[in-house]
């Protein structure tokens, strides 16, 4: 079943690369905070690298002004997410998260099979806004689209 507005973010463990690989739980990420989590099908992929992640990097000040933290997630390992973050000049306050086996994407009901493209299981392109771990806004892209999960769309949605 796919997560929806009003639902609590499921408990899961993701990884980030900060002085080595560090595990971080969804409770640590979301509890007592306002967070936009956006997901991309893959680090270093065309739309993700040219539009999706750069849009959030460019709009970090606008999110900060609203008191909102930002995290990017992909079904990649922490080393790939760390390298992609460096390549994209991601600021330290935009958290790069690895959902290496896609377990979190699956728990959200937002996993898809990209085997036809040689990529295996991946997370759909989406963005959600949560307050204290409860989803307030959820924008899931149609296959092949990039519209509703952009930084600009999320800024507009959270007011």
C-alpha positions in Angstrom: 0.0 0.0 0.0 1.3 3.4 -0.9 1.9 6.0 1.8 -0.6 9.0 1.8 -1.1 12.3 3.5 -1.8 11.9 7.1 0.3 8.7 7.4 3.3 8.4 9.7 6.6 7.8 8.0 7.5 4.1 8.6 10.5 3.2 10.7 13.5 2.4 8.5 17.2 2.7 8.5 19.0 4.6 5.7 22.7 5.4 5.3 24.6 8.6 4.8 28.3 9.2 4.2 29.8 11.6 6.9 33.1 10.5 8.2 32.3 7.0 7.0 29.0 5.3 6.4 26.5 6.2 9.2 23.1 4.6 9.7 20.3 7.0 10.3 16.7 6.1 11.2 13.6 7.7 9.9 12.8 8.7 13.5 16.1 10.6 13.7 15.4 12.3 10.4 11.7 13.3 11.0 10.9 13.4 14.7 10.2 16.9 15.9 11.2 18.4 12.5 9.8 19.7 9.3 11.4 17.8 6.4 11.1 17.6 2.7 12.4 14.3 1.4 12.7 13.9 -2.3 13.6 10.7 -4.1 15.3 10.2 -7.4 15.5 6.9 -9.4 19.3 7.1 -9.5 22.3 9.2 -8.6 24.2 10.5 -11.7 21.2 9.9 -14.0 20.3 12.7 -16.5 17.2 14.3 -15.0 18.3 13.7 -11.4 21.7 15.4 -12.0 20.6 18.2 -14.4 17.3 19.3 -12.7 16.1 17.5 -9.6 19.0 17.7 -7.2 20.2 21.1 -8.5 16.8 22.6 -7.9 17.0 21.7 -4.3 20.5 22.9 -4.0 19.6 26.3 -5.5 16.5 26.6 -3.2 18.1 25.6 0.1 17.8 29.2 1.5 14.1 29.3 0.8 13.6 26.0 2.6 15.7 27.2 5.5 13.6 30.4 5.7 10.6 28.2 6.2 12.3 26.1 8.9 12.3 23.1 6.7 15.2 20.5 6.4 15.8 18.8 3.1 17.0 15.3 2.3 17.6 13.5 -1.0 17.2 9.7 -1.2 18.0 7.1 -3.9 18.3 3.4 -4.1 22.1 3.6 -4.3 24.8 3.0 -1.7 26.1 5.7 0.6 29.4 6.0 -1.3 27.6 6.7 -4.5 25.3 9.2 -2.8 28.4 10.9 -1.2 30.2 11.1 -4.5 27.1 12.5 -6.3 26.7 15.1 -3.5 30.3 16.2 -4.0 29.9 16.3 -7.8 26.8 18.4 -7.5 28.2 20.8 -4.8 25.5 19.8 -2.3 25.7 21.8 0.9 26.3 20.0 4.1 22.7 20.7 5.4 21.1 18.9 2.5 21.3 15.3 3.6 22.1 12.6 1.0 20.5 9.3 1.9 21.2 5.8 0.6 18.3 3.3 0.6 20.7 0.7 -0.7 18.4 -2.3 -0.9 15.2 -0.2 -1.6 13.6 -1.4 1.7 12.4 2.1 2.7 11.1 2.8 -0.8 9.2 -0.5 -0.6 7.8 0.3 2.9 6.5 3.6 1.4 4.9 1.7 -1.5 7.0 3.8 -3.9 9.3 1.2 -5.4 9.3 0.3 -9.1 11.1 -2.3 -11.2 13.7 -0.6 -13.5 15.2 -4.0 -14.6 14.3 -3.2 -18.2 16.9 -0.4 -18.0 19.5 -2.5 -16.1 18.8 -0.7 -12.8 16.9 -3.3 -10.8 14.4 -2.1 -8.2 14.4 1.7 -7.6 12.4 4.3 -5.8 9.9 6.3 -7.8 10.6 10.0 -8.3 8.7 11.7 -5.5 8.8 14.4 -2.9 7.1 14.5 0.4 6.8 17.0 3.2 6.4 15.8 6.8 6.0 17.5 10.1 7.1 15.4 13.1 7.0 12.3 11.0 3.5 12.8 9.6 3.1 13.2 5.8 1.5 16.5 5.0 2.2 16.7 1.3 3.0 13.9 -1.1 3.9 14.4 -4.8 4.6 11.3 -6.8 5.7 11.7 -10.4 4.1 9.8 -13.3 6.6 7.5 -15.1 9.2 9.6 -17.0 7.9 12.9 -15.7 9.5 15.6 -13.6 7.0 18.2 -12.5 5.4 17.8 -9.1 8.5 16.7 -7.1 10.7 19.7 -8.0 11.9 22.1 -5.3 9.8 24.9 -6.7 6.6 22.7 -6.6 7.3 21.7 -3.0 8.0 25.2 -1.9 4.6 26.2 -3.4 2.9 23.2 -1.8 4.1 23.9 1.7 3.4 27.6 1.5 
